[in-house]
């Protein structure tokens, strides 16, 4: 996949190209948000804008072996500090590990509320024009055990327009209990996706947000994920990062073309995970340099008894 290709990568832990996945992809084309989103961390060059309206289906390829661990994905013997990207990830791991796990029972739902914003490009056939992201308040209810039907409720922040979409049952459990709690094993899992054309490191980086965005990981698994993330090469630190009006510190990684930066943002004192954003840092027309192309700010994660119930 070209680094500048804009394709939404929906974040279900499901085999690619099954009928349900294709149905959700088609729904997105008609502006119905799918229940589990996967992002393509990239943008479209002007010459390929018209092709961006099609949905790409990635076929399975042989699994990518995790590269050798060059830095121990466990807490160092000295205290972690926020002086580099790895240090922030380790501080975030310590914060995650200090929190009690949410208790859930079969039949309950994982509730995730977020503010989501994705930009657009208009006038594809004439003079492509970048349109800033439109903020959407997104509330989703997904079955803890993947059995019961869920619900997605979106509200356009500016206009107050509300849409609801019933979601299928019999999906992947939203309360994830099958991921490693050992950082080395978690790193191997991050690198286990089929090759997407982005390279192993970029694919592993993308998988972090795809997993955290609208599922619940117990503290030990989330901590292992952040400690494993500390070993992914090519990360940098952005000390001033804004996400939905919240100030934080970002751990970032550039696309191979160096035009786009992908940020995971943490609260600057507690190191709570706040969300993610994509920033245009190069000359990539029609996007103005320095704009935030898309972002998701995670506001609340809870366990509730029924779809539609607020915590």
Secondary structure, 3 states (H helix, E strand, C coil): CCCCCCCCCCCCCCCCCCHHHHHHHHHHHCCCCCCCCCCCCCCCCHHHCHHHHCCCCCCCCCECCCCCCCCCCCCCCCCCCCCCHHHHHHHHHHHHHHCCCCCCCCCCEEEEEEEEEEEEEECCCCCCEEEEEEEEEEEEEEECCCCCCEEEEEEECCCCCEEEEEECCCCCCCEECCCCCCHHHHHHHHCCCECCCCCHHHHHHHHHHHHHCCCEECHHHHHHHHHHHCCCCCEEEEEEEEECCEEEEEEEEECCCCCEEEEEEEECCCCCEEEEEEEECCCECCECCCCEEEEEEEEEEEEECCCCCCC
